Amino acid sequence: MQLTIIGASGSFPGPGSPASCYLVTAEGVDTDGVTPKTWRVLLDLGNGALGTLQRYMMLPDIDAIALSHLHPDHFMDLCGLHVAVRWDPEGWKGIHIPVFGPSGTADRLATAYGLDPDPGMHPDFDFQTWTPREPVTVGPLTITPYPVRHPIEEAFALRVEAVEPGEPGVRGEAADQHTTTVLTYSGDTDTCDGLVEAARDADLFLCEAGFHEGRDDAIDGVHLTGKRAGATATEAGVRRLLLTHLPVWNDPMATAVEARETFAGDLAVAVSGVTYRV
């Protein structure tokens, strides 16, 4: 499984990055059960992300979109994707894209684009509602939503597990073995039990850190600081921590220093355009 950072800017796009969007790819077989296929799933599609995404893949190759919650910096570019699907003069060549999200996703998108909810964007997307802690499967990927703490009715951290063919020499695997890797994406959240549960023993924890210690101490239930993200990673026993959702007024180095106070493992700050092997 690989993770490509499309957008890592918090709350709105910055000069060097769109808002939240993460491309997850994993190797498996197509729906015929035989043909090899690279599966591509987007975790969020925030404002500004759709253009950058096209540097890394063709839009018809999207296999599914998984939304953490319905703040614009996490879903708004679905409006642009709707145009690509419905109005491509040569016809949309991709699938009827599954969109997993909170219960109000279809109506929220229709409202954002000024559409009648019936049919809204239903002709373009196959909307499916998260059930907390109930996994969904997309090719070799299993995605499980966990409720987290953020000022919106439904917010989720997403645990993504990939079962892929093993590679000789990697973690001692033989060519005919399969390996399971785990990526957890925090979405937007403050400290909570659901986030620890979602991140338990993850190989890579992609965790928001939108606040700074000292500056934002009076605000509860919105975002993590680097220090709180590190503490969550330590409690969950994750292998690597990748900090994301940093707004333009945050200092990435200061965020990393905060996280290092509470997490001793591999640590980095997400950068748009970088791909990480999970």
Backbone as CSV, one residue per row, in Angstrom:
resi,resn,N_x,N_y,N_z,CA_x,CA_y,CA_z,C_x,C_y,C_z
1,MET,0.857,-1.187,0.000,0.000,0.000,0.000,0.892,1.237,0.000
2,GLN,0.494,2.211,-0.805,1.211,3.486,-0.841,0.251,4.632,-0.579
3,LEU,0.785,5.693,0.007,0.030,6.902,0.322,0.696,8.070,-0.377
4,THR,-0.055,8.763,-1.238,0.436,9.976,-1.879,-0.317,11.171,-1.309
5,ILE,0.410,12.154,-0.835,-0.196,13.346,-0.259,-0.589,14.285,-1.395
6,ILE,-1.882,14.412,-1.632,-2.380,15.356,-2.629,-2.513,16.733,-1.990
7,GLY,-3.182,16.782,-0.843,-3.346,18.035,-0.124,-3.222,17.813,1.368
8,ALA,-2.448,18.682,2.034,-2.228,18.540,3.474,-2.436,19.847,4.226
9,SER,-2.958,20.858,3.543,-3.158,22.160,4.177,-4.429,22.150,5.018
10,GLY,-4.361,22.726,6.207,-5.498,22.713,7.111,-6.471,23.836,6.851
11,SER,-7.752,23.500,6.794,-8.884,24.432,6.757,-9.112,25.122,5.415
12,PHE,-8.066,25.369,4.648,-8.200,25.906,3.291,-6.878,25.685,2.574
13,PRO,-6.853,25.738,1.238,-5.595,25.513,0.523,-4.550,26.564,0.872
14,GLY,-3.306,26.132,0.868,-2.196,27.055,1.068,-1.442,27.262,-0.228
15,PRO,-0.412,28.074,-0.232,0.330,28.347,-1.470,1.061,27.129,-2.015
16,GLY,1.334,26.138,-1.171,2.052,24.965,-1.640,1.273,23.674,-1.564
17,SER,-0.019,23.761,-1.209,-0.779,22.530,-1.031,-2.272,22.800,-1.066
18,PRO,-3.045,21.898,-1.703,-4.497,21.956,-1.546,-4.895,21.576,-0.124
19,ALA,-6.192,21.654,0.137,-6.724,21.147,1.394,-6.722,19.616,1.361
20,SER,-7.255,19.018,2.387,-7.068,17.590,2.661,-7.494,16.677,1.517
21,CYS,-6.552,15.850,1.062,-6.823,14.798,0.085,-5.620,13.867,0.050
22,TYR,-5.892,12.566,0.144,-4.826,11.578,0.228,-5.177,10.402,-0.683
23,LEU,-4.266,10.059,-1.571,-4.454,8.974,-2.519,-3.807,7.708,-1.964
24,VAL,-4.614,6.676,-1.774,-4.135,5.383,-1.309,-4.190,4.407,-2.481
25,THR,-3.084,3.729,-2.751,-3.044,2.728,-3.811,-2.604,1.394,-3.223
26,ALA,-3.168,0.316,-3.779,-2.815,-1.032,-3.332,-2.971,-1.984,-4.496
27,GLU,-2.158,-3.033,-4.490,-2.178,-4.012,-5.572,-3.134,-5.151,-5.231
28,GLY,-3.892,-5.563,-6.236,-4.826,-6.669,-6.070,-5.243,-7.197,-7.419
29,VAL,-6.419,-7.766,-7.487,-6.970,-8.235,-8.753,-8.280,-7.511,-9.012
30,ASP,-8.654,-7.445,-10.282,-9.882,-6.772,-10.684,-11.085,-7.582,-10.235
31,THR,-12.269,-7.068,-10.524,-13.498,-7.730,-10.081,-13.708,-9.085,-10.730
32,ASP,-12.945,-9.393,-11.783,-13.034,-10.725,-12.387,-12.290,-11.778,-11.579
33,GLY,-11.565,-11.324,-10.547,-10.841,-12.246,-9.690,-9.539,-12.761,-10.252
34,VAL,-9.133,-12.274,-11.423,-7.941,-12.800,-12.096,-6.982,-11.701,-12.520
35,THR,-7.491,-10.670,-13.178,-6.643,-9.645,-13.788,-5.989,-8.757,-12.729
36,PRO,-4.658,-8.627,-12.736,-4.000,-7.730,-11.777,-4.491,-6.294,-11.935
37,LYS,-4.608,-5.594,-10.821,-5.129,-4.229,-10.855,-4.543,-3.420,-9.704
38,THR,-4.208,-2.171,-10.003,-3.866,-1.216,-8.954,-5.142,-0.484,-8.540
39,TRP,-5.510,-0.630,-7.279,-6.718,0.013,-6.760,-6.359,1.382,-6.195
40,ARG,-7.240,2.367,-6.434,-6.980,3.749,-6.035,-8.191,4.297,-5.275
41,VAL,-7.958,4.670,-4.034,-9.009,5.213,-3.171,-8.548,6.561,-2.633
42,LEU,-9.450,7.539,-2.643,-9.161,8.854,-2.091,-9.721,8.953,-0.684
43,LEU,-8.893,9.404,0.243,-9.351,9.780,1.574,-9.537,11.290,1.560
44,ASP,-10.784,11.722,1.508,-11.172,13.131,1.409,-10.822,13.720,0.041
45,LEU,-11.518,14.787,-0.293,-11.285,15.503,-1.554,-11.611,16.972,-1.311
46,GLY,-10.727,17.632,-0.559,-10.954,19.004,-0.144,-10.718,20.010,-1.248
47,ASN,-11.048,21.275,-0.954,-10.963,22.307,-1.979,-9.532,22.488,-2.463
48,GLY,-9.413,22.552,-3.789,-8.125,22.689,-4.450,-7.462,21.378,-4.820
49,ALA,-8.004,20.243,-4.344,-7.317,18.961,-4.512,-7.497,18.356,-5.897
50,LEU,-8.616,18.639,-6.559,-8.929,17.940,-7.799,-7.895,18.208,-8.888
51,GLY,-7.417,19.430,-8.967,-6.409,19.744,-9.982,-5.096,19.030,-9.717
52,THR,-4.612,19.097,-8.480,-3.354,18.446,-8.142,-3.449,16.936,-8.307
53,LEU,-4.599,16.366,-7.979,-4.791,14.917,-8.099,-4.478,14.421,-9.506
54,GLN,-4.805,15.227,-10.524,-4.623,14.790,-11.908,-3.160,14.698,-12.325
55,ARG,-2.249,15.187,-11.484,-0.823,14.975,-11.749,-0.431,13.525,-11.477
56,TYR,-1.229,12.824,-10.700,-0.850,11.501,-10.209,-1.741,10.370,-10.715
57,MET,-2.884,10.696,-11.293,-3.772,9.654,-11.804,-4.801,10.268,-12.733
58,MET,-5.422,9.404,-13.550,-6.551,9.818,-14.374,-7.824,9.727,-13.537
59,LEU,-8.683,10.717,-13.634,-9.878,10.736,-12.795,-10.763,9.497,-12.984
60,PRO,-10.925,8.945,-14.199,-11.762,7.744,-14.328,-11.202,6.524,-13.608
61,ASP,-9.962,6.588,-13.127,-9.374,5.459,-12.413,-9.691,5.462,-10.922
62,ILE,-10.472,6.438,-10.449,-10.864,6.462,-9.041,-11.773,5.270,-8.758
63,ASP,-11.399,4.465,-7.759,-12.210,3.303,-7.391,-13.189,3.608,-6.266
64,ALA,-12.891,4.570,-5.425,-13.802,4.947,-4.349,-13.259,6.206,-3.681
65,ILE,-14.162,6.903,-2.982,-13.792,8.077,-2.193,-14.351,7.861,-0.792
66,ALA,-13.504,8.066,0.213,-13.900,7.892,1.606,-13.765,9.234,2.316
67,LEU,-14.883,9.770,2.796,-14.905,11.093,3.419,-14.896,10.972,4.936
68,SER,-14.030,11.752,5.571,-13.963,11.736,7.030,-15.088,12.543,7.655
69,HIS,-15.466,13.660,7.028,-16.567,14.485,7.533,-16.887,15.545,6.488
70,LEU,-17.910,16.361,6.779,-18.444,17.251,5.755,-18.123,18.721,5.996
71,HIS,-16.894,19.025,6.342,-16.410,20.391,6.256,-15.784,20.594,4.877
72,PRO,-15.932,21.800,4.286,-15.543,21.995,2.884,-14.105,21.618,2.551
73,ASP,-13.185,21.794,3.497,-11.791,21.479,3.198,-11.531,19.972,3.142
74,HIS,-12.608,19.184,3.273,-12.474,17.729,3.190,-13.353,17.099,2.113
75,PHE,-14.276,17.865,1.519,-15.143,17.228,0.518,-15.501,18.105,-0.680
76,MET,-15.216,19.392,-0.655,-15.827,20.309,-1.604,-15.461,20.047,-3.061
77,ASP,-14.291,19.465,-3.339,-13.930,19.247,-4.741,-14.678,18.080,-5.377
78,LEU,-15.539,17.420,-4.626,-16.480,16.497,-5.255,-17.408,17.246,-6.205
79,CYS,-17.622,18.539,-5.961,-18.441,19.332,-6.889,-17.772,19.399,-8.261
80,GLY,-16.466,19.606,-8.301,-15.755,19.609,-9.571,-15.736,18.243,-10.217
81,LEU,-15.579,17.201,-9.400,-15.583,15.848,-9.938,-16.942,15.502,-10.535
82,HIS,-18.001,16.012,-9.938,-19.347,15.835,-10.496,-19.420,16.373,-11.924
83,VAL,-18.800,17.522,-12.169,-18.787,18.090,-13.516,-18.017,17.175,-14.472
84,ALA,-16.879,16.674,-14.013,-16.078,15.782,-14.856,-16.853,14.530,-15.228
85,VAL,-17.600,13.991,-14.281,-18.367,12.764,-14.527,-19.546,13.028,-15.460
86,ARG,-20.307,14.095,-15.178,-21.562,14.297,-15.904,-21.379,14.950,-17.254
87,TRP,-20.341,15.785,-17.404,-20.276,16.615,-18.603,-19.070,16.342,-19.498
88,ASP,-18.310,15.288,-19.246,-17.224,14.928,-20.156,-17.809,14.729,-21.555
89,PRO,-17.389,15.521,-22.547,-18.010,15.427,-23.884,-17.793,14.073,-24.554
90,GLU,-16.793,13.314,-24.096,-16.577,11.982,-24.658,-17.219,10.892,-23.820
91,GLY,-17.896,11.297,-22.753,-18.536,10.330,-21.861,-17.585,9.870,-20.768
92,TRP,-18.110,9.716,-19.575,-17.311,9.277,-18.437,-16.906,7.822,-18.628
93,LYS,-15.623,7.546,-18.537,-15.105,6.202,-18.788,-14.865,5.407,-17.508
94,GLY,-15.130,6.029,-16.380,-14.911,5.338,-15.121,-16.167,4.665,-14.605
95,ILE,-16.062,4.101,-13.400,-17.190,3.437,-12.756,-18.117,4.471,-12.130
96,HIS,-19.276,4.006,-11.667,-20.163,4.829,-10.844,-19.515,4.891,-9.463
97,ILE,-18.813,5.982,-9.179,-17.860,6.034,-8.069,-18.559,5.893,-6.714
98,PRO,-18.189,4.880,-5.921,-18.698,4.818,-4.543,-18.130,5.970,-3.718
99,VAL,-19.015,6.647,-2.990,-18.596,7.699,-2.062,-19.105,7.305,-0.679
100,PHE,-18.182,6.934,0.197,-18.527,6.580,1.569,-18.401,7.833,2.421
101,GLY,-19.427,8.126,3.221,-19.368,9.332,4.025,-20.462,9.388,5.059
102,PRO,-20.562,10.502,5.784,-21.626,10.698,6.762,-23.004,10.653,6.108
103,SER,-24.027,10.563,6.925,-25.382,10.333,6.422,-25.897,11.462,5.533
104,GLY,-25.412,12.671,5.691,-25.937,13.776,4.898,-25.134,14.118,3.663
105,THR,-24.257,13.233,3.230,-23.315,13.576,2.162,-24.003,13.964,0.860
106,ALA,-24.948,13.171,0.390,-25.592,13.437,-0.900,-26.320,14.777,-0.890
107,ASP,-27.077,15.043,0.158,-27.823,16.300,0.239,-26.885,17.492,0.403
108,ARG,-25.804,17.309,1.146,-24.858,18.411,1.354,-24.207,18.809,0.037
109,LEU,-23.862,17.835,-0.798,-23.270,18.133,-2.095,-24.269,18.797,-3.024
110,ALA,-25.499,18.322,-3.013,-26.533,18.941,-3.847,-26.728,20.404,-3.458
111,THR,-26.757,20.681,-2.157,-26.907,22.056,-1.678,-25.716,22.910,-2.097
112,ALA,-24.508,22.357,-1.978,-23.306,23.111,-2.324,-23.304,23.526,-3.787
113,TYR,-23.876,22.683,-4.648,-23.858,22.975,-6.077,-25.170,23.611,-6.561
114,GLY,-26.138,23.768,-5.672,-27.408,24.375,-6.052,-28.303,23.448,-6.838
115,LEU,-28.218,22.143,-6.562,-29.016,21.146,-7.270,-30.223,20.728,-6.437
116,ASP,-31.270,20.333,-7.111,-32.371,19.664,-6.427,-31.833,18.348,-5.875
117,PRO,-32.086,18.033,-4.593,-31.564,16.783,-4.030,-31.993,15.532,-4.782
118,ASP,-33.091,15.614,-5.513,-33.549,14.490,-6.325,-33.533,14.899,-7.793
119,PRO,-32.506,14.502,-8.589,-31.556,13.442,-8.260,-30.238,13.920,-7.650
120,GLY,-30.019,15.238,-7.565,-28.746,15.715,-7.043,-27.579,15.135,-7.816
121,MET,-26.604,14.593,-7.094,-25.439,13.974,-7.725,-25.513,12.455,-7.700
122,HIS,-26.677,11.913,-7.408,-26.820,10.454,-7.401,-26.474,9.815,-8.751
123,PRO,-26.761,10.457,-9.887,-26.340,9.833,-11.150,-24.824,9.728,-11.312
124,ASP,-24.079,10.523,-10.543,-22.627,10.578,-10.692,-21.896,9.734,-9.647
125,PHE,-22.469,9.631,-8.461,-21.811,8.953,-7.357,-22.751,7.948,-6.698
126,ASP,-22.173,6.868,-6.227,-22.907,5.853,-5.477,-22.700,6.133,-3.994
127,PHE,-23.596,6.924,-3.407,-23.439,7.355,-2.025,-23.747,6.213,-1.056
128,GLN,-22.817,5.995,-0.138,-22.987,4.960,0.876,-22.628,5.556,2.239
129,THR,-23.460,5.302,3.234,-23.327,5.937,4.545,-22.496,5.073,5.486
130,TRP,-21.551,5.727,6.166,-20.762,5.020,7.174,-21.640,4.509,8.297
131,THR,-21.363,3.330,8.766,-21.840,2.831,10.053,-20.627,2.691,10.949
132,PRO,-20.612,3.351,12.106,-19.409,3.323,12.948,-18.911,1.905,13.216
133,ARG,-17.599,1.748,12.981,-16.874,0.494,13.234,-17.309,-0.658,12.324
134,GLU,-18.073,-0.347,11.281,-18.460,-1.382,10.318,-17.606,-1.228,9.064
135,PRO,-16.760,-2.218,8.744,-15.835,-2.081,7.620,-16.520,-2.184,6.266
136,VAL,-15.915,-1.536,5.271,-16.313,-1.681,3.872,-15.077,-2.132,3.105
137,THR,-15.293,-2.806,1.990,-14.187,-3.358,1.221,-14.156,-2.757,-0.174
138,VAL,-12.970,-2.324,-0.586,-12.729,-1.835,-1.941,-11.498,-2.563,-2.461
139,GLY,-11.688,-3.568,-3.298,-10.562,-4.368,-3.762,-9.818,-4.973,-2.589
140,PRO,-8.496,-4.776,-2.505,-7.713,-5.331,-1.406,-7.750,-4.480,-0.134
141,LEU,-8.518,-3.398,-0.144,-8.558,-2.460,0.977,-9.823,-2.651,1.804
142,THR,-9.658,-2.650,3.109,-10.780,-2.640,4.041,-10.705,-1.342,4.836
143,ILE,-11.792,-0.572,4.824,-11.824,0.743,5.460,-12.864,0.718,6.565
144,THR,-12.449,1.080,7.780,-13.344,1.063,8.931,-13.393,2.454,9.547
145,PRO,-14.613,3.028,9.694,-14.731,4.364,10.281,-14.912,4.302,11.803
146,TYR,-14.241,5.189,12.501,-14.350,5.289,13.954,-14.759,6.712,14.319
147,PRO,-15.828,6.890,15.099,-16.238,8.240,15.480,-15.158,8.958,16.276
148,VAL,-14.954,10.232,15.943,-13.975,11.053,16.646,-14.622,12.376,17.066
149,ARG,-13.834,13.248,17.691,-14.362,14.441,18.360,-14.016,15.701,17.571
150,HIS,-15.027,16.258,16.898,-14.872,17.439,16.061,-16.239,18.117,16.004
151,PRO,-16.290,19.454,15.873,-17.571,20.164,15.966,-18.419,20.054,14.693
152,ILE,-18.874,18.846,14.422,-19.800,18.566,13.339,-20.515,17.281,13.730
153,GLU,-21.687,17.055,13.189,-22.514,15.957,13.683,-21.851,14.595,13.528
154,GLU,-21.190,14.338,12.401,-20.532,13.061,12.190,-19.111,13.305,11.699
155,ALA,-18.141,12.856,12.463,-16.735,12.940,12.067,-16.093,11.594,12.362
156,PHE,-15.232,11.145,11.447,-14.659,9.818,11.559,-13.156,9.834,11.306
157,ALA,-12.433,8.986,12.040,-11.104,8.553,11.645,-11.271,7.291,10.811
158,LEU,-10.391,7.084,9.857,-10.527,5.964,8.929,-9.311,5.042,9.047
159,ARG,-9.575,3.794,9.355,-8.529,2.775,9.425,-8.557,1.975,8.126
160,VAL,-7.457,1.977,7.400,-7.377,1.340,6.093,-6.398,0.168,6.190
161,GLU,-6.889,-1.020,5.912,-6.054,-2.219,5.946,-5.958,-2.786,4.533
162,ALA,-4.739,-3.104,4.113,-4.502,-3.639,2.777,-3.908,-5.035,2.880
163,VAL,-4.496,-5.968,2.146,-3.939,-7.316,2.023,-3.444,-7.445,0.595
164,GLU,-2.111,-7.534,0.435,-1.493,-7.522,-0.885,-0.503,-8.672,-1.017
165,PRO,-0.151,-9.030,-2.259,0.889,-10.042,-2.452,2.191,-9.608,-1.810
166,GLY,2.887,-10.563,-1.177,4.162,-10.258,-0.563,5.252,-10.086,-1.600
167,GLU,6.336,-9.421,-1.208,7.485,-9.250,-2.087,8.692,-9.932,-1.446
168,PRO,9.391,-10.784,-2.177,10.555,-11.462,-1.616,11.549,-10.467,-1.040
169,GLY,12.006,-10.745,0.165,13.011,-9.892,0.778,12.445,-8.728,1.555
170,VAL,11.139,-8.486,1.467,10.520,-7.404,2.215,9.865,-8.001,3.457
171,ARG,10.342,-7.598,4.636,9.846,-8.115,5.910,9.883,-9.643,5.958
172,GLY,10.824,-10.247,5.229,10.962,-11.689,5.260,9.892,-12.444,4.509
173,GLU,9.175,-11.792,3.590,8.058,-12.424,2.898,8.541,-13.264,1.726
174,ALA,7.861,-14.359,1.491,8.060,-15.138,0.271,7.136,-14.604,-0.800
175,ALA,7.450,-14.932,-2.061,6.697,-14.370,-3.181,5.235,-14.795,-3.169
176,ASP,4.923,-15.981,-2.594,3.559,-16.465,-2.624,2.781,-16.102,-1.364
177,GLN,3.391,-15.327,-0.472,2.714,-14.901,0.738,1.984,-13.583,0.515
178,HIS,1.065,-13.296,1.437,0.399,-12.002,1.435,0.766,-11.251,2.710
179,THR,0.727,-9.955,2.617,1.049,-9.120,3.762,-0.094,-8.148,4.022
180,THR,-0.320,-7.834,5.282,-1.339,-6.875,5.677,-0.656,-5.649,6.265
181,THR,-0.992,-4.481,5.747,-0.471,-3.228,6.277,-1.636,-2.345,6.678
182,VAL,-1.383,-1.463,7.629,-2.449,-0.634,8.200,-2.056,0.836,8.143
183,LEU,-2.924,1.633,7.549,-2.829,3.093,7.533,-4.035,3.637,8.279
184,THR,-3.808,4.512,9.228,-4.921,5.201,9.890,-4.848,6.685,9.569
185,TYR,-5.987,7.218,9.160,-6.129,8.654,8.878,-7.049,9.238,9.930
186,SER,-6.595,10.262,10.616,-7.346,10.817,11.750,-8.595,11.580,11.346
187,GLY,-8.666,12.060,10.067,-9.662,13.092,9.789,-9.356,14.293,10.670
188,ASP,-10.385,15.035,11.058,-10.214,16.159,11.989,-10.762,15.749,13.348
189,THR,-9.969,15.968,14.392,-10.391,15.514,15.714,-9.507,16.114,16.799
190,ASP,-10.058,16.172,17.981,-9.263,16.383,19.184,-9.035,15.004,19.816
191,THR,-8.322,14.964,20.904,-8.042,13.709,21.588,-9.327,12.979,21.953
192,CYS,-9.371,11.670,21.680,-10.550,10.874,22.028,-10.210,9.393,21.927
193,ASP,-11.026,8.563,22.577,-10.798,7.123,22.572,-10.938,6.532,21.172
194,GLY,-11.871,7.057,20.378,-12.088,6.523,19.038,-10.858,6.644,18.164
195,LEU,-10.099,7.719,18.329,-8.896,7.910,17.529,-7.830,6.884,17.911
196,VAL,-7.672,6.636,19.194,-6.714,5.622,19.640,-7.115,4.253,19.111
197,GLU,-8.402,3.941,19.173,-8.890,2.657,18.669,-8.599,2.514,17.180
198,ALA,-8.842,3.564,16.421,-8.613,3.519,14.976,-7.138,3.334,14.645
199,ALA,-6.263,3.914,15.457,-4.831,3.918,15.160,-4.073,2.747,15.770
200,ARG,-4.731,1.898,16.514,-4.032,0.845,17.248,-3.100,0.032,16.339
201,ASP,-1.788,0.044,16.665,-0.761,-0.753,15.980,-0.652,-0.456,14.482
202,ALA,-1.034,0.738,14.058,-0.951,1.089,12.638,0.508,1.190,12.191
203,ASP,0.750,0.797,10.935,2.081,0.967,10.349,2.376,2.438,10.082
204,LEU,1.355,3.184,9.674,1.493,4.618,9.414,0.251,5.329,9.923
205,PHE,0.465,6.333,10.749,-0.620,7.121,11.329,-0.550,8.521,10.732
206,LEU,-1.474,8.806,9.818,-1.589,10.114,9.188,-2.513,10.949,10.072
207,CYS,-1.935,11.852,10.840,-2.692,12.490,11.922,-2.649,14.004,11.816
208,GLU,-3.810,14.599,11.946,-3.902,16.050,11.911,-3.245,16.677,13.129
209,ALA,-2.736,17.896,12.937,-2.146,18.671,14.026,-2.364,20.148,13.716
210,GLY,-3.629,20.542,13.717,-3.998,21.879,13.266,-3.733,22.989,14.263
211,PHE,-3.498,22.625,15.535,-3.288,23.633,16.570,-1.850,23.593,17.088
212,HIS,-1.459,24.688,17.753,-0.161,24.765,18.427,-0.370,24.838,19.938
213,GLU,0.538,24.205,20.668,0.566,24.341,22.121,0.786,25.809,22.498
214,GLY,0.080,26.232,23.561,0.214,27.610,24.022,-0.714,28.561,23.308
215,ARG,-0.742,28.518,21.994,-1.587,29.437,21.229,-3.060,29.073,21.294
216,ASP,-3.360,27.775,21.235,-4.751,27.329,21.061,-5.280,26.525,22.248
217,ASP,-4.684,26.706,23.417,-5.031,25.872,24.567,-6.475,26.041,25.030
218,ALA,-7.081,27.185,24.774,-8.437,27.435,25.270,-9.512,26.786,24.403
219,ILE,-9.130,26.201,23.269,-10.105,25.628,22.336,-10.123,24.119,22.508
220,ASP,-11.282,23.580,22.841,-11.405,22.143,23.098,-12.309,21.492,22.054
221,GLY,-11.962,20.275,21.665,-12.841,19.486,20.821,-12.800,19.833,19.355
222,VAL,-11.713,20.430,18.879,-11.642,20.830,17.474,-10.468,20.136,16.775
223,HIS,-9.224,20.458,17.194,-8.036,19.911,16.542,-7.024,19.452,17.581
224,LEU,-6.087,18.640,17.103,-4.941,18.230,17.896,-3.794,19.224,17.727
225,THR,-2.904,19.249,18.693,-1.595,19.874,18.523,-0.610,18.768,18.143
226,GLY,0.602,19.149,17.777,1.622,18.140,17.537,1.851,17.285,18.772
227,LYS,1.844,17.901,19.937,2.075,17.164,21.179,0.973,16.149,21.431
228,ARG,-0.267,16.547,21.227,-1.386,15.612,21.459,-1.417,14.521,20.388
229,ALA,-1.047,14.870,19.154,-0.955,13.845,18.106,0.107,12.812,18.474
230,GLY,1.259,13.281,18.968,2.317,12.368,19.375,1.895,11.479,20.527
231,ALA,1.188,12.048,21.487,0.723,11.257,22.626,-0.268,10.190,22.182
232,THR,-1.151,10.519,21.241,-2.093,9.537,20.718,-1.355,8.425,19.988
233,ALA,-0.356,8.792,19.192,0.428,7.797,18.464,1.139,6.843,19.424
234,THR,1.668,7.386,20.493,2.339,6.547,21.481,1.359,5.614,22.172
235,GLU,0.219,6.142,22.577,-0.788,5.313,23.238,-1.282,4.196,22.322
236,ALA,-1.413,4.496,21.026,-1.922,3.509,20.071,-0.851,2.524,19.617
237,GLY,0.410,2.809,19.885,1.484,1.909,19.494,1.761,1.905,18.008
238,VAL,1.654,3.059,17.356,1.870,3.111,15.909,3.367,3.067,15.603
239,ARG,3.676,2.656,14.360,5.068,2.521,13.956,5.641,3.842,13.439
240,ARG,4.845,4.586,12.667,5.307,5.845,12.079,4.185,6.869,12.200
241,LEU,4.569,8.122,12.420,3.613,9.224,12.553,3.900,10.258,11.480
242,LEU,2.861,10.606,10.721,2.955,11.610,9.671,1.940,12.699,9.978
243,LEU,2.413,13.883,10.312,1.553,14.992,10.731,1.005,15.726,9.519
244,THR,-0.277,16.088,9.579,-0.914,16.732,8.436,-1.938,17.759,8.912
245,HIS,-2.657,18.364,7.935,-3.687,19.364,8.211,-3.113,20.565,8.955
246,LEU,-1.938,21.017,8.516,-1.336,22.204,9.113,-1.789,23.441,8.336
247,PRO,-2.497,24.376,8.982,-2.893,25.606,8.291,-1.688,26.484,7.983
248,VAL,-1.897,27.442,7.111,-0.762,28.240,6.621,-0.076,29.021,7.732
249,TRP,-0.769,29.317,8.822,-0.161,30.098,9.894,0.582,29.225,10.913
250,ASN,0.612,27.917,10.694,1.382,27.041,11.582,2.809,26.867,11.079
251,ASP,3.730,26.673,12.012,5.133,26.395,11.705,5.315,24.874,11.716
252,PRO,5.567,24.245,10.556,5.714,22.785,10.537,6.809,22.275,11.467
253,MET,7.907,22.989,11.569,8.988,22.552,12.447,8.552,22.588,13.909
254,ALA,7.816,23.631,14.281,7.323,23.711,15.655,6.351,22.574,15.946
255,THR,5.522,22.222,14.965,4.591,21.108,15.135,5.353,19.809,15.346
256,ALA,6.394,19.584,14.555,7.199,18.367,14.696,7.919,18.330,16.046
257,VAL,8.412,19.461,16.501,9.078,19.523,17.805,8.097,19.173,18.913
258,GLU,6.878,19.684,18.825,5.848,19.336,19.804,5.607,17.833,19.825
259,ALA,5.468,17.242,18.642,5.180,15.809,18.551,6.323,14.972,19.106
260,ARG,7.549,15.428,18.917,8.702,14.678,19.394,8.728,14.604,20.928
261,GLU,8.081,15.532,21.595,8.011,15.482,23.060,7.276,14.229,23.542
262,THR,6.371,13.699,22.726,5.499,12.621,23.199,5.562,11.364,22.337
263,PHE,6.340,11.392,21.252,6.438,10.235,20.364,7.883,10.018,19.970
264,ALA,8.388,8.792,20.184,9.794,8.501,19.944,10.059,7.792,18.625
265,GLY,9.011,7.422,17.879,9.185,6.668,16.641,9.464,7.553,15.438
266,ASP,9.376,6.947,14.239,9.585,7.694,13.003,8.539,8.799,12.883
267,LEU,8.980,9.988,12.542,8.118,11.166,12.566,8.436,12.067,11.391
268,ALA,7.390,12.578,10.718,7.579,13.527,9.623,6.325,14.382,9.494
269,VAL,6.441,15.438,8.703,5.305,16.298,8.374,4.939,16.061,6.928
270,ALA,3.658,15.849,6.634,3.194,15.546,5.276,3.454,16.732,4.345
271,VAL,3.890,16.404,3.133,4.158,17.400,2.103,3.429,16.996,0.834
272,SER,2.693,17.915,0.240,1.967,17.634,-0.993,2.924,17.159,-2.081
273,GLY,2.568,16.031,-2.734,3.376,15.485,-3.809,4.289,14.360,-3.400
274,VAL,4.417,14.109,-2.111,5.299,13.043,-1.625,4.511,11.746,-1.481
275,THR,5.128,10.618,-1.869,4.518,9.306,-1.722,5.265,8.516,-0.656
276,TYR,4.508,7.867,0.202,5.058,7.067,1.291,4.615,5.630,1.131
277,ARG,5.529,4.697,1.309,5.152,3.285,1.337,4.700,2.940,2.742
278,VAL,3.499,2.378,2.869,2.971,1.982,4.161,3.483,0.588,4.498
